[in-house]
Amino acid sequence: MRNFQNNFITNTATIRWLKILMAFEKNHHCSTVGLAKTSGSTTRTIMTDITNLKEHFGDCLMIDSSHKGYFFL
C-alpha cells in the first residue's frame, strides 16, 4: 500500500524524506551511504535532507549524527 500511495507524490524531496523515514523505522541506526542507496540519491543530498527533516519536524523528531551515520531516537 505504501508504494501505491507513493505513486501519487510528485515532489522528489518528499519521496526521499519518506524513504529515509521508512529506513529509520526499520533500523534506528543508518549509514549515510545506506540512506543514499535506499533513497536513490547521493550522500550529500542525504545530509541536506536530514538537516531539512530536523528543521521541519523540530522537537518532534530526534536524529543524531556520528562518524558512523545517523541515529533516529
Contacts in CASP RR format, 6 or more apart in sequence:
PFRMAT RR
TARGET T0000
AUTHOR 0000-0000-0000
METHOD contacts of the structure
MODEL  1
MRNFQNNFITNTATIRWLKILMAFEKNHHCSTVGLAKTSGSTTRTIMTDI
TNLKEHFGDCLMIDSSHKGYFFL
2 22 0 8 1.000
6 15 0 8 1.000
6 18 0 8 1.000
9 15 0 8 1.000
9 18 0 8 1.000
13 49 0 8 1.000
13 52 0 8 1.000
15 39 0 8 1.000
16 39 0 8 1.000
16 40 0 8 1.000
16 41 0 8 1.000
16 45 0 8 1.000
16 49 0 8 1.000
17 49 0 8 1.000
17 52 0 8 1.000
17 53 0 8 1.000
19 38 0 8 1.000
19 39 0 8 1.000
19 40 0 8 1.000
20 35 0 8 1.000
20 38 0 8 1.000
20 39 0 8 1.000
20 46 0 8 1.000
20 49 0 8 1.000
20 50 0 8 1.000
20 53 0 8 1.000
21 53 0 8 1.000
22 38 0 8 1.000
23 30 0 8 1.000
23 34 0 8 1.000
23 35 0 8 1.000
23 38 0 8 1.000
23 39 0 8 1.000
24 30 0 8 1.000
24 63 0 8 1.000
24 70 0 8 1.000
24 72 0 8 1.000
28 71 0 8 1.000
28 72 0 8 1.000
28 73 0 8 1.000
29 68 0 8 1.000
29 69 0 8 1.000
29 70 0 8 1.000
29 71 0 8 1.000
29 72 0 8 1.000
30 38 0 8 1.000
30 69 0 8 1.000
30 70 0 8 1.000
30 72 0 8 1.000
31 68 0 8 1.000
31 69 0 8 1.000
31 70 0 8 1.000
32 43 0 8 1.000
32 46 0 8 1.000
32 47 0 8 1.000
32 69 0 8 1.000
32 70 0 8 1.000
33 43 0 8 1.000
35 46 0 8 1.000
35 70 0 8 1.000
36 42 0 8 1.000
36 43 0 8 1.000
36 45 0 8 1.000
36 46 0 8 1.000
39 45 0 8 1.000
39 46 0 8 1.000
39 49 0 8 1.000
41 49 0 8 1.000
50 63 0 8 1.000
50 65 0 8 1.000
50 70 0 8 1.000
53 61 0 8 1.000
53 63 0 8 1.000
54 61 0 8 1.000
54 63 0 8 1.000
62 72 0 8 1.000
62 73 0 8 1.000
63 70 0 8 1.000
63 71 0 8 1.000
63 72 0 8 1.000
63 73 0 8 1.000
64 70 0 8 1.000
64 71 0 8 1.000
64 73 0 8 1.000
65 71 0 8 1.000
END
